[in-house]
Amino acid sequence: MATTVTTTPAPVLALSGGEKPQRRDVSSLINYYRDPGTAHRQCHKTVKNERPTISKTAIIRDITGQEDTYTLDKHGFHFCRRPTSLHGADFHDNELVQAKYYPEAEQLLKDITGVHRIHIFDHKVRVGPSNWHKLGEGNRTTRGPLFRAHVDQSYAGAELVLRRHFPDEADDLVKRRYQIINIWRPIKTIYKDPLAVADARSVPESDLLAASILYPRGDRDETWTMLPNDAHQWFFKNRQQPDEALLVKCFDSATSPGLARRAPHSAFEDLDMADCGHRESIETRALVFYDD
């Protein structure tokens, strides 16, 4: 069960009309992995996500007014204000998303990272209800929020992605720094089921377990599931707007001390917003290649 626990003025410049944004922390449940010894999920037309879970209460801190504090290399995530030329129903047109939104996403990543080679390899639009996993056959078409603490790729899983998309260059590319970064954006203002992201520094490697996703064609992906730990620090942006993009680092091949290599994330329930419409969002996934 989720309840709002604080509402305090954020120390930032006033918005239009003199209104100051309000920072609003929320107490809610984060669903972690309950380890039975294995972690595999079959992936067909129906997504079940039946891995065993254990729910833990966490305070999810609102970063409103402190957006510039969080960076990809220190925390594993970064909020930035960047409008998009697409609106509403545009995001349901895959050809339009690839033709117009992918270049916007690439430019955003170039501006944030300083890297010139970006490859957007996937995107997902989430518009379905909170219980979409229970809707049966074909539920991918009404994909909704994912209430599981996870990282989209494990370290080994990131290399699987790289080799799938760049089979002829992979042996050379893995010798240099590369990343997988998601751009998560609201299609309309987020009220219900917002996205929480964990400070990478609060999540030790020992809390991450690799989990395989097995496909009928014989391929597989590998993600991180996450064990519970009271030390985890979770953050979100209250009422995140369509022009506010959240960058989440899923993988970084660099291993420098203090460098965030991955940031777990999860949707969470906010009971104060339970009567609002389904959350609508788009996430793009990108390989980011460095020269050295």
N, C-alpha and C positions, 0 to 999 in steps of 0.2 A: 504494500500500500504506500502511496506517495502523498506527502504533504509539503506545502511550502513552509519554510522555516524562517526566512528573513526577507525583508525588503528594505534596502537602504539606498540613499542617494549615492550615485557613483561620481567620483571626483574627476569629471571631464567637462569640456566646454558645453554650453547649452545648445540644445537642438533648436530648430526653427520654432519661433513662437515663445522662446524662453524656457521651454520645458527641458528639464534634465532627465536623462535616462535613469531608470531605476534598476539597481542590481538585485536579483531575486534568486537566492539559493534554494535548492529543493532537496528534500529528503526522499529518496526513492529506493527501489530494489534494483540491484544489478544481478543478472543471472550469470553465474560462473559455471565452469565445467566441474562436474562431480566424477572423478576419475575411477572407472571400473577396471582400468588396465589396458584398454584399447580405445582408439578414437578413429573410426572410419565411417563414412557416410556415402551411401549409394546416391547417385544423382541421375534422375530420369526426368520425365516431363512434370512430375509432381515432386515438390520439395517438402520434406517432412521435418528436417532438423530435429531428430529424435534423440540426440545425444543427451545423456543424463545431466541435469543441472542442479545447482544449489543456489538459492537466492540469499543475498546479503544486503542489508541496508547500508546506504552510502549517502553522504552529503555531496551533492553535485553543485559545484560552485559556478555561479554566473560570472562570465568574464566581461560583462558590459562595462564600458568605460576603461577597461584595461586590455583591450584587444591587442595593442602593440607590444604587450609584455611577453607574449608567447611566440616562440620561433621554432621552425622545423628542426634545426640542429640542436637546440637546447631542450625543447619540450616534446618534439615530435609532431607538433601541429602549429598552424598559423592561420589566423583570421585576417581577411583583408576585404576592403570594399572595392568591388569591381563589377560594374553593370554588365549585362549581357543583352545582345540584340534580340534574343528569343524571349517569348512570353507565353505562359499558359499552355494552350494546346500545341504550340510549336514543338514542345519537348516530347510529344508522342509521335512525331514524324521522324523516324530513324534516319532517313536520307537528309532531312533538313538539319538534324542534330550533327550528323557527320560533316555536312558541308559548311555549316555556319558556326556551330558551337565548338567543335573540335579545334578549329584554328584559334578561337578565343581562348580555349583552355591551354593550348600550347603556348600562346603568347603570355598568358598569366604566369605559367611555370617558368618561362624564360626570364620574365621580369623579376620573379622572386628568387630564383636560383642562380641566374647569370649563365645558365647552360644553354647551348644553341641547338642541341639535338634532343628532341622530344618525340616520343611516339605514343599517341593515345591508342590503347589496344582494346578498350571495352568501355561500355557505359551501361548503367542501369537506372531506370526510372521507377520510383516507388510511389504508388498512389493508392494502394489497397488498404484494407482494414487491418487492425492490430492482430487479428486472429487468422490472417491469410494462410498460415501453414495448415490450418484445419479445413480448408475449403475443398480439398480433394483434387481430382484429376485436373490438370491444366492450371493450377494455381499460380504458376509463374506469370500469367497474364495479368494478375491482380496483385503483384508483389507489393508487400507492405514493409513496415519497419522490422528490423531484426533485433530481438531482445536477447542478445547473447554477447558477452564480452569476448572479443576476438580480434585477430589481425588477419587481413585477407590473404597474406602470404607468409609462410615461415621462411627462414633463411634458405632452406633447400627449395621451398616452393617458389621463391623469387627466381631462382635459376631455371626452374622448370618453365616459368613464363617467358623468360628471356630466350631460352632455346627453342620454344615453340614459335615465337614470332621472328627470331633472327637465327635460323638454323645454320646458315652459312657463315655468319660472323661471330657466333656465340663464343667460340674458343678464344677469340681475341678480346671480345667485349668483357668477358668475366675477369680479365686481367686488370681492367681499369675500374674506377669507381662508377657504379650505377645505382639508381634508386627506383623504387616504385612509389609514386605519390598519387593519392586520390584527391580529387576536387569535389567536395560535397556542397551542393547549392540548393536552397529552397526554390521550388517552382512558385509557391506563394508563401506568405509569411507563416512560419512554423509556430503553432500553438500546441497541438497534440503530439505526443510521442517524439520529442526532440532527440537529437543525437548528442551523446556524451562521449568525450574523448579523455583518455587517461594521460597524465604527465608521464612520459616515458621513464623519467628518473625514479618514479615511485614503483615501477614494476620490474623486479629482478628477473633475470633469465630463468631462475628456478620456478617461477610462476607460470611459465609458458610451456605448453605441451603441443607437439606437432600432431595434426589430424589430417588424414587423407580424405579427399573427395574423389570417388571412383566413378568414371563415366562409362556408359554402355559401350562406347567405341574402343575402350581399352586405355584411354588416357587417364591421367589423374592430376589433381592439384593438391597442394599441401598448405594448410593454414595453421595459425596458432590458435588453440583454445587457451583458456586462462583459468588458473586456480584462484580461489578467494584469498584475500590478504587485506587486513584492515589498513595497511600502509598505503594502499592505492589512493591516488588523488584524482578525482574526476571533475571535468569542467564542461560547460555548455554555454551557448549564447541564447539568452532569453529572447523569444520573439524574433528569431533570426529572419532577416529579410532576403528577398531574391537577389539583391545587389551585394549581399554579404557572403563571400565564398569562404569555406573552411578547407584548408589544405591539411591532409593527414598523411604522414609518412608511414607507409607500410613496410618499407625495407630500405636499408642503406648498406651497401657492401663495405663502406669505410668502417674502421674499428678504432678510431682515435678515442682516447680516454675522455669521458664526458659527453661524447657525441650520441645523440638520440638515434637509435637504429630502427625503432618501430614504436607506434603509438596505438595501443588497443582502443577500441571504441565499441559502443553499444547504444541502441535506442533505449529509452527509459520512459516509464509511465509517470505523468504529472496529473494527479487527480483533479487539480484545479482547472485543468484544460480538457477533462474527459469528455465533455459534451461538444467540443469543437469538431470540425470536420476532419476527415482523414488527412494525415500528413502527405504532402506531395513534394518530392525532391528528386534530384538527379545527381548521380555520382559518376565521374569519369575516372578512369584508371590509366596511368601513364608510366612508361619507362623513361627515365631521365638519364642521359649518358654524359659523363664527364670526359675530358680529354686525357686525364692522367689518373 
